[in-house]
């Protein structure tokens, strides 16, 4: 009778004598290490939309932001990054450089962000304050699926309330088309 240890040792060595099996094990180990590093780092990819300063075309930037256990903190970090502006030198910031986030709150799926008065001014490289605020609003809704609505205030007053109500009153939902 063959001892169990020798039988297992022979199965183990037989498995690793094949080159494909060793490579498969290496790939699995590398994948586990990468997955562990991903979980440890706590970073999440977010997309930011800016505009080209010369042509006005949209420029999408991907950034890795630190993930937290609090949704409000994640949303605040996103808004802070938007206010910092683009990384690319060809892109224009959405808001003037002196724009600050005065207060921020996330409750029941609604984001409330109060920006400083300079957010009402058009960006120095062109564009409009309405387009910048609309881009910020859409970026929050695109990157965070749990956000139902975004209310942006400038100096304590809701920004472009009537315009946003008109823009979002006619949705692009084609399910209600009557033949």
C-alpha positions as CSV (number, residue, x, y, z in Angstrom):
1,X,0.0,0.0,0.0
2,X,1.3,3.5,-1.0
3,X,1.4,6.0,1.9
4,X,-1.0,9.0,1.5
5,X,1.8,11.6,1.8
6,X,3.6,10.1,-1.2
7,X,0.4,9.8,-3.2
8,X,-0.4,13.5,-2.6
9,X,3.2,14.5,-3.2
10,X,3.1,12.8,-6.5
11,X,-0.2,14.5,-7.5
12,X,1.3,17.8,-6.5
13,X,4.5,17.3,-8.5
14,X,2.6,15.9,-11.4
15,X,0.4,19.0,-11.5
16,X,3.4,21.4,-11.5
17,X,5.5,19.5,-14.0
18,X,3.2,20.8,-16.7
19,X,4.1,24.3,-17.9
20,X,0.5,25.4,-18.4
21,X,-0.5,24.5,-14.9
22,X,2.4,26.5,-13.4
23,X,1.5,29.5,-15.6
24,X,-2.1,29.3,-14.6
25,X,-1.1,29.3,-10.9
26,X,1.1,32.4,-11.5
27,X,-1.8,34.2,-13.2
28,X,-4.1,33.4,-10.3
29,X,-1.6,34.6,-7.8
30,X,-0.9,37.8,-9.6
31,X,-4.7,38.3,-9.9
32,X,-5.2,37.8,-6.2
33,X,-2.4,40.2,-5.4
34,X,-3.9,42.9,-7.7
35,X,-7.3,42.4,-6.3
36,X,-6.0,42.7,-2.7
37,X,-4.1,45.9,-3.7
38,X,-7.3,47.3,-5.2
39,X,-9.3,46.6,-2.1
40,X,-6.5,48.1,0.1
41,X,-6.0,51.3,-1.9
42,X,-9.7,52.3,-1.7
43,X,-9.6,54.2,-5.0
44,X,-12.6,54.6,-7.4
45,X,-12.6,55.9,-10.9
46,X,-14.7,59.0,-11.6
47,X,-15.2,60.8,-14.9
48,X,-15.1,64.6,-15.2
49,X,-16.3,66.6,-18.2
50,X,-14.6,69.8,-19.2
51,X,-14.4,71.8,-22.4
52,X,-11.5,72.6,-24.7
53,X,-10.5,76.2,-24.2
54,X,-10.0,77.0,-27.9
55,X,-12.8,74.9,-29.7
56,X,-15.3,74.4,-26.9
57,X,-15.4,70.6,-27.5
58,X,-16.0,68.3,-24.6
59,X,-13.0,66.7,-22.9
60,X,-13.5,63.7,-20.6
61,X,-11.0,63.2,-17.8
62,X,-10.8,60.0,-15.7
63,X,-9.5,60.4,-12.1
64,X,-9.0,58.1,-9.2
65,X,-10.5,59.4,-6.0
66,X,-10.3,57.9,-2.6
67,X,-13.4,56.1,-1.6
68,X,-14.9,56.6,1.8
69,X,-17.7,54.9,3.8
70,X,-19.8,58.0,3.6
71,X,-21.7,58.9,0.4
72,X,-21.7,62.6,1.3
73,X,-17.9,62.6,1.6
74,X,-17.6,60.9,-1.8
75,X,-19.9,63.5,-3.4
76,X,-18.1,66.4,-1.7
77,X,-14.7,65.1,-3.0
78,X,-16.1,65.0,-6.6
79,X,-17.4,68.6,-6.4
80,X,-14.0,69.7,-4.9
81,X,-12.2,68.1,-7.9
82,X,-14.5,69.8,-10.4
83,X,-13.8,73.2,-8.7
84,X,-10.1,72.5,-9.0
85,X,-10.4,72.3,-12.7
86,X,-9.0,70.1,-15.5
87,X,-5.6,68.5,-15.5
88,X,-5.1,69.0,-19.2
89,X,-3.6,72.4,-20.1
90,X,-5.9,72.6,-23.2
91,X,-9.1,72.4,-21.2
92,X,-10.8,75.2,-19.5
93,X,-12.1,75.1,-15.9
94,X,-15.9,75.1,-15.5
95,X,-15.8,77.8,-12.9
96,X,-13.6,80.8,-12.2
97,X,-10.5,79.9,-10.0
98,X,-11.8,81.8,-7.0
99,X,-15.0,79.7,-6.8
100,X,-15.3,77.8,-3.5
101,X,-17.8,75.3,-2.0
102,X,-19.5,77.2,0.9
103,X,-21.6,74.3,2.1
104,X,-22.6,70.8,1.0
105,X,-25.2,68.3,2.1
106,X,-26.6,65.0,0.8
107,X,-30.0,63.9,2.1
108,X,-32.5,61.4,0.8
109,X,-30.9,61.1,-2.6
110,X,-30.7,64.9,-3.2
111,X,-27.5,66.8,-3.3
112,X,-27.4,70.4,-2.0
113,X,-24.3,72.4,-3.0
114,X,-23.8,76.1,-2.2
115,X,-21.0,77.7,-4.3
116,X,-19.5,81.1,-3.8
117,X,-20.8,84.1,-5.7
118,X,-18.0,83.9,-8.3
119,X,-19.7,80.8,-9.7
120,X,-22.3,83.1,-11.3
121,X,-19.6,84.6,-13.5
122,X,-18.8,83.0,-16.8
123,X,-15.5,81.1,-16.9
124,X,-12.5,83.2,-18.1
125,X,-11.9,81.0,-21.2
126,X,-15.5,81.3,-22.4
127,X,-18.7,79.5,-21.9
128,X,-21.6,80.3,-19.6
129,X,-22.4,79.9,-16.0
130,X,-25.5,77.9,-16.9
131,X,-23.5,75.4,-19.0
132,X,-21.0,75.0,-16.1
133,X,-23.6,74.3,-13.5
134,X,-25.5,72.0,-15.9
135,X,-22.2,70.1,-16.5
136,X,-21.6,69.8,-12.7
137,X,-25.2,68.6,-12.2
138,X,-25.0,65.9,-14.9
139,X,-21.5,64.8,-13.7
140,X,-22.9,64.1,-10.2
141,X,-25.8,62.2,-11.6
142,X,-23.6,60.2,-14.0
143,X,-21.0,59.2,-11.5
144,X,-23.2,58.4,-8.5
145,X,-26.2,56.3,-9.4
146,X,-27.9,56.9,-6.0
147,X,-28.2,60.6,-6.6
148,X,-31.8,61.5,-7.6
149,X,-31.6,65.2,-7.9
150,X,-29.0,68.0,-7.6
151,X,-29.8,71.5,-6.3
152,X,-27.0,74.0,-6.8
153,X,-27.0,77.3,-5.0
154,X,-24.9,80.4,-5.6
155,X,-24.5,82.6,-2.6
156,X,-27.5,81.0,-0.9
157,X,-29.9,81.4,-3.8
158,X,-30.8,78.4,-6.1
159,X,-29.1,78.8,-9.4
160,X,-31.1,78.8,-12.6
161,X,-34.2,77.2,-11.0
162,X,-36.6,78.1,-13.9
163,X,-34.1,77.1,-16.6
164,X,-33.4,73.7,-15.1
165,X,-37.1,73.1,-14.6
166,X,-37.6,73.8,-18.3
167,X,-34.7,71.6,-19.4
168,X,-35.7,68.6,-17.4
169,X,-39.5,68.9,-17.9
170,X,-39.3,67.3,-21.3
171,X,-37.4,64.1,-20.8
172,X,-36.1,62.0,-23.6
173,X,-38.3,59.1,-22.5
174,X,-39.8,57.5,-25.6
175,X,-41.9,54.9,-23.8
176,X,-44.9,57.2,-23.7
177,X,-45.1,57.7,-27.5
178,X,-48.7,57.2,-28.7
179,X,-49.1,55.9,-32.4
